[in-house]
Amino acid sequence: MAGPSEYQIALIIAIGTVGMLFLAIAIILFMVFYQKKMIQEQFKRQQLELTYQQKMMEAALESQENERRRLAGELHDSIGAMLSTIRVGITTMARLGSNSEALEQSKQMLDDTIGSVRRISRDLMPSTLEKFGFSHAVKELCERFHATSLLPIHCIEQGEVRSFEKSRELMLYRIVQELLNNALKHSQATEISVQMHASHNLQLSVEDNGVGFDPGIIKNSSQSGKGLGLFNIQNRARLLGATVEFDTTRSHGSKITLVIPYEKV
């Protein structure tokens, strides 16, 4: 019986080669698909972790604000009311001819204490924000910082600042509060300005003419402890769906700008 011809052998080799080629292609496609699947799963896990961290941060901030609201209420309703009652009693005693100088000193101390309680209460939970909205609350905040620091603090509004979700307004208010605190404590500035530019979104900037700072400290804030205020500002801005821009081209002073969409993205 005759063996396979050269043609048959060549055909078998060709078929085997094609089969091996298809097998190699199948293995490559499987590896590509598997790696793509792994990358997608890793991305999903990262997104879930990011969402979880964001939810945890929102819960922590909400808890802080609830505690501030509770303390503000107690300061205003309990301690403030008691101090006001004591003041009325001292005023009555002064009219009845008691030691007027000592009573006047006590009355002045009570007035200062009542003023401090009211100021702390406003800082903990700004009533202007609840009643009149974000723009008015920021203007009042600038006036209060100016009154306590005697530093010129200008508040400029361009366009009409629309109202948005109260929890987001409160978060943005805390950012402005933190930025003004930082400027007064660390910048050695002689002038500060807060600018609100309203269009399809809200652009808010806090600028000073002080010594400036290195935005790079934010990257190492968790290890060094420096720049934690700015790091917290970035975290709050992320929850707002906002972006934070640090002007690093300035020769002196600092300018931090937030771009906030009216609808959270």
Secondary structure as GFF3:
##gff-version 3
##sequence-region A 1 265
A	DSSP	alpha_helix	6	74	.	.	.	ID=ss1
A	DSSP	pi_helix	75	79	.	.	.	ID=ss2
A	DSSP	alpha_helix	80	95	.	.	.	ID=ss3
A	DSSP	alpha_helix	100	124	.	.	.	ID=ss4
A	DSSP	alpha_helix	127	132	.	.	.	ID=ss5
A	DSSP	alpha_helix	134	149	.	.	.	ID=ss6
A	DSSP	beta_strand	153	158	.	.	.	ID=ss7
A	DSSP	alpha_helix	166	186	.	.	.	ID=ss8
A	DSSP	beta_strand	192	198	.	.	.	ID=ss9
A	DSSP	beta_strand	201	208	.	.	.	ID=ss10
A	DSSP	three_ten_helix	215	218	.	.	.	ID=ss11
A	DSSP	alpha_helix	221	224	.	.	.	ID=ss12
A	DSSP	alpha_helix	228	240	.	.	.	ID=ss13
A	DSSP	beta_strand	243	246	.	.	.	ID=ss14
A	DSSP	beta_strand	254	261	.	.	.	ID=ss15
###
